[in-house]
């Protein structure tokens, strides 16, 4: 968690037009630092804090009186969609922009339904991010263009996907075990974790892959070749 003093105090311009106070939420510290440097060149936005986890971010947003939250959809301590819902419930006036690598079709719609005002992919440039920030800050929906040939087609419906690239090894183990027909209790025993932990990993898989059924998860695992390996035993 990082706090930053407001850079606009004591300047005449601050009285005329205050910069939007931004909180960055992303599990990768280097990426947050890069965003800080990027946004430092824009006088309309001031990064006042950053967090690597949703829980920390919720504390910062309130204490720092943030105007805008820039967040990933895949967070270390839970679903980014759930985080967005929590922000909207506790801080309804705060604008939310998603900046993510998640290309699955339906992810942007899920983020918007949860309360986000914008959706931008991490492989876009500074101009795209700047446009998104301004639109979201003005209360307007913004979604970057995603090439039709990119891996944006819905996973689980016969098209190829690169989403497996973003899965952790533990998520792969859970997905493989689900595809092989093991129950949640059996998976917990094989991996040496609690049933609650398995439920949490399945929820993260559901969000990351935008797949809402065991059958869809199984089809995805088969297509990615994950069921060719035996499930981990510990």
N, C-alpha and C positions, 0 to 999 in steps of 0.2 A: 504494500500500500504506500502510495506516495502523495504527499501534500505539497502544493505550490502556492506561494503567496500571489495574490492577484497583481498582475503587471500593470494595471491601468490606474492604480491609486496615485493621487497627487498630480495628475496631468490634466490640463485644460480640456483635452479631447475627450477624457473620460466622462466629463459632465455632459457633453453633447451627444456622445454615442458610445455606450458601454459595450465592450466586446462580449460575445456570448461565452459563458463559462462552460467549459467542456470537461467531462470526466471520461477517461479512456478505460475500456474493460477488455482485456485480452490475456490469454494464458501465457503468452510469450513476451518476456521482458524486453528483449531486443526490439521486437516489433513495436511495442509501446514507445520505446525510446526514439525509434525512427519516426513515429507519428508525431511525437513532441517536436522534433526538429522540423518536420514538414509543416506543421501548423504554426510554428513560431514565426514563419514568414508572412502569415496572414493576420492583419491587425483586427479583423472582425471576429476572430476566435482566440480564446485564451485557455490553454489546458491548465486547469486548477488542481487536478488530481488524477491518479490512475490506480487500477487494481487488477490483479490477476485472477480474482475469484469473485463470483456473484455476491457472496455474503459481504465481503469487504466493500464492494462497490455500492451496495445499498446504504451502508453507513456513510460513505463519502458523499453520495448524491445529496443527502439531507444536510449534512454538516457544512458542505461547501456551497450550498445553494446553487447547484448546477442548473444550467439552462438546457444543456444538450448532453446526451450520452452516446458515445460511439462504442459499439460492442460487437464482439464476435458472436456467432451462434453456437460454437462449440467451446464450452467453458469447463475447466478442470473439476468444478464442484457441482455440475448439473447442466440442465438444458438451458440454452440461451433463450429459447422461446418462453420458458417458465420465468426466467429472469426478467424478460421484457414485460410479462404480465404483472410481475411484482412491482416493477418500476411504475407502470401505469396506474396500479392500484394505490400505491403510497405517494407517488409524485405525479399526479395527472397533468401538470403543466409542463413537465420536462419532455422535450422532444427526443426521440430515439432514432439513431441511424445504425443500421447493421453493416458491418464491414467484415466480410467472411470469404473463405475459400469454398464454401459449400455451394455447389452448382445444381443440386438436385431440384428438378421442377417441383414446385409446390412449396419450397422452402421460403421463398419471398412472400408467397401468399400467407403462409403460416405466421411469419414474422409480422406481416401487416395486420392480420387478424388479432394477434396478441397485443398490438398497440404501437408497433414501429412505424415510422413515417418514411423510411427509406431503406434501400437494399443495394449495396455496392460490393462487387467482387474485389478481392485483394490484388488481382492481377491488372486492375485498371490503373490509370495514371493519376497524377496530382490534379489535373484539370477536372477529371470526372469526380474525384472526391470533393473538390472545392464546390462544384456545381451542386452536388448532393447535399453538402452541409448547408448551403445557402437556401436551397429549397425546403429542407427539413426545418431549418431555423424559422422559416417563414410560415411553417405549418402546412406545407404542401407535400404530397407523396412523390417520391423519386425512386426509380428503379433503373439501374444501368442496363444497357443493351447486352444481351448474351447471344453470341453467334449461334445460329441454328445447328451448325455442325459440331458444336462443343458438347461435352458430356452433360448436357442439361436435361436430356430425356429422362423420364421417370424410371428409376431403377426398379427392377422386378417385373418389367413388362416387355422383356425380350431384347431391349437395346443394351449396348455395352455401357459400362460405367467405370469411372476412375475413383468412385467413392471408397473402395476398399483400401486405397492408398492412405486414407486419413484415419483408418481404424488402428487402435492400439493393439498390442499382442493379446491382452486380456479380452478385448472385445472380439477379436478373431476366435479365441478359444470358446467364448460363450456362443458366438454365432455358429461355429462349427458343431458344437454340442446340440444346439437347438435344431439344426438341420438334420442331425443324426437321430432326432426323436427323443432325446433325454428330457426328463422333467426338470423343473427348476430345482427341486430338492436334490436330484441326482447330480446336476451340474455343480451345485454348491459343494457336494461331497467330493466330486472329482477334482475341483479346483482348490479345495481347502478354504473356502470362504463362506460367509453367511448367506442365507437365502435372500436377505435384504440386499446384499451386495450384488447378487445375480439379477434381482429385479431392477436395480439401478443401472446395471450395464445394459440390460435389455431395453430400458427406456432411452438410454443414450444412443443405442443402435437405431431405435425407432426414429428418433429425431434426426440423427446424422444421415440415415439412408432414406428417410421419408417412406418407411415401410410399416404398415400398421397391422400386419397379421403374421402368424407363424409360417403360414404357407408362402407368403411373399419373402420372408427372411430366408426360408429354405431354398426357394428358387434362386435368390441372389447368391447364396453360399455355393450352390451347385454350379452356377454360371462362372463364379470366380475361382472354382476349383478348390474351395476350402474343405469340402467333405472328402477329398482324396486322402487327407491326412487323418490320423486317428486323433480323437480329442485328448487334450492334455490331462494328465492325471494328478498334477500337483503344481 
